[in-house]
Amino acid sequence: MPGMIDPGLCVMCKGGRKLCGLDHCPLLRSVEEKLPRIVHGDRELFGTSPPAVFVGRYGYPKVAAGPMLPSVEMDNAQELVDTKRWTTMDMASVVALRSGLFRPSTTVDVYRSPVSNRVTEAAVELSLSSRSLDTEVLLSKPPRSSRTSFDMFHAPMGPRAVALKARVVDNPSVPRRVDAVVGDTDLGATGGVADLYKNRISEDHIQRLFSMGQLGIGRRRRMVPTRWSITAVQDIAGKEIIERVKTYTTVDKPTHHHALLLGNRFHVLLLPRIWSFEMAETWLKGAFWGSLPHPFSDHEMHWGRKTYASKVTGAYYAARLSVLDHLERLRRQATAIVYREITNEYWAPLGVWVIREGVNKALEAKGKVYESIKEAVEATKPGVDIGDWDRSSVLLREVGVQRTLRDF
């Protein structure tokens, strides 16, 4: 941590908002430089894409975009995007696995059709497919020696290289629902995301389609940077579920769920009140983004929020979607509070999938039911370092003063 930078800024920025005024994040740079360089000495790149695509954000609306594939053939390339599988691995193994996923790309204007370029045309084919596809790319020059790239939103990625052309060797396997939604040029992107998610198309698949400009109304379709598409898809899918969840009865009693994943502690409280949501985070001493010795949070009341969750950022939408998926399975609504503590075991940012899977893991385990909200909150205390985290909670203050019909 550079001595002149306020650690609190690092926690709020997480390497993406340039709050310190630097063009690059010193923390990200430091962890990238500690990892071994990835060497590939050939201009030709041939491998099995999981499938995966990448659209950058720097220079927007002219951005780097293209397919993603390993430099070698793999028996099970889908492991490169399988977040459920990653939950059984340690951090070093996740980083090593993803470091081999190359990003051959070309600079494109997001306002132009992606199929007008041979590199992004291949990426479009990958975005449509539900299975791995053999892909070949001709690079302008060998990447030779490059490092892994980290970001707070997406999983670690291997080196970028400039691509001259690309070709998908296999035929994509396109689910019928994907084909129907992509082919419907009168359906807006929001409606397309909601439709696909409701019809059980995977979140990763929807994000690929969204990034490659395959959703939306006719000429309004645009490629969207991967970082933005992740949060956009989670936000849109979450809002669509909220409207259904609000029609269900509330949970009967307060419930506490918890889980540990890759140095992150997750606590989820489901309270017998109408839908509202809050997520709080504390970055403990030694955690990657430094230390902020108190929780910071974002929340929404029953009627929702109109502004971006600027404190917790992308983690908010990932956690909210996991909670909503759980409530919909139960056909119940609740006031939900997620508290996350990040320990010094979390030595590099792995992306918001950690939050998504961490909250899923907590909710998949049987929660403990309590007679009162106070008892449920107290149950979190032995499993956290910041024992008074609940004092900063807006929603806990709200449920503490507002009485419901059950109280009479």
C-alpha positions, 0 to 999 in steps of 0.5 A: 500500500503506497504510504501517501494513499488513504487506505479508505480510498482503496476500499471504496475504489477497489482498483476501478474508480481511480479515486487516488488519481493514478492511472493504474492501481498500485495494489493490483500492479503489485500482485500482478508483478509477483506472479510468474509471467505467461509465455506463448511464443507463437503467432497462432493460438488454438484452443477450446474456448469454454466458451468465453468472450471479453470486452474491455472498457478503456477508451470507450466507445472504442474498446478491445474485444474478442474471444477468450481461449487457453493456449492449449487444448483442454479435456474440460474447458468449461472448468475455466468458467465454472464458478461452482467448481472454483468454490472447491479450490484454493485461491492459488489454484483459481488464479493458476487456472484462469491465468491460462485463459488468453484474451486475443482482441482487436479494437472496435467501435461499440456502435458498429456491428460486431459481425463486421469484424472477423475477430468479434464475429468469432466472439459472437459465435462463442456468446451464442453457444452453450458448449465449448468450441475449438477456436483458432486465432492469428495474432499480430505477434506472439505475446511472449511474456505477459502477466495475469490481470485482476479486477474486482468484477470479473475473474482473473484473466490471462494475457491480452494479445492483438488478434488479426483474425479468429475463427470458431472451428466447431458449430455453436450449440444455441439453446432454443430460448437464446435463439428466440430472444436474440432473434427478437429485435423488438425486445429490449435488452432488459426484457431479454435478460429477464426472459433468459434468466427466468428460463434458466439460461445460465448467468454466464451465458446471458452476460456473454450475449449482453457483452457482445451486443446480442440483446436489445432493440434492432439498431440500438444493440451495442457491445458492452464492456464485460465489467459493466455487463456483469452488474447489469445482468445481475441488476436486471435479473434481480429486479425482475424477481423482486416483483414476484417475491413481493407477492409472497408471504413473509418468512415465519421467523428470523433465520441466520445463515453463514458460510466461509469462502476463500477468506470471506465470511458471509452472514445472511439474516432473513427477517419476517418483514416485507422485502428490503435488502442491505449489504455491509462489508468490512475489509479487515487488517491485511485484506487485499484492499487494505483496512477500513475498521468499520462496515460500510453498506448500501441498502434499498427499502421495499420500493427499491433504489434508483441510484448505483450502490456506490459503496459496496458496488458490484458485490451488492447486486451479486449478493442481492440476486443470490438472496432473491433466488433463494426467496423465490425457491421458498416462495417467501419474502423477507427483509434480507441483510448480508454482512461480509468480512474480508480477511487477510486470506483474500490476497487478490481480487477474484471477482464478484462471483465470490460474493455470488457463490459465498451467499449461495453457499450460506443459503444452501446450508440449513439456517438456524431459526430464532424467536427474535431478530435480536437473537438472530443478530447476536448469533452472527457475533461469534463468527465475525471480528467486528462484533458491533457491525449491526450498529451501522445497519440501516435496516436493523434500525428500521425493523427495531422501531417499526411495528407490524401487525404481528406485534399486536 
